[in-house]
Amino acid sequence: MSNARDIIVRPLITEKTMKMQEADNKVTFEVARSANKTQVRIAIEEIFNVKVEKVNIVNVRPKTKKVGKYEGKTSAVRKAIVKLAAGHKINLI
């Protein structure tokens, strides 16, 4: 995976992630399943031109959902919670 855009799939914008961004300067992204912390750090710094302080990665397992009589599973997601250095900011909205 040499391209930074292949590693970072999309930003995850929820109420919880917005609170984390305001309080702790942390931004959350969905990343490729094979990406590691170092690759995520390099990709974020390259795409957004910011200094990354720390990267945490969470594997979210699929959940079973039911709609009427139909049952299925959500897709598994790999999330990266990126803490930015002081003075750096990413505006996702």
Sequence and secondary structure as in RCSB ss.txt:
>XXXX:A:sequence
MSNARDIIVRPLITEKTMKMQEADNKVTFEVARSANKTQVRIAIEEIFNVKVEKVNIVNVRPKTKKVGKYEGKTS
AVRKAIVKLAAGHKINLI
>XXXX:A:secstr
   HHHHEEEE   HHHHHHHHHH EEEEEE TT  HHHHHHHHHHHH   EEEEEEEEE   EEEETTEEEE  
 EEEEEEEE TT      
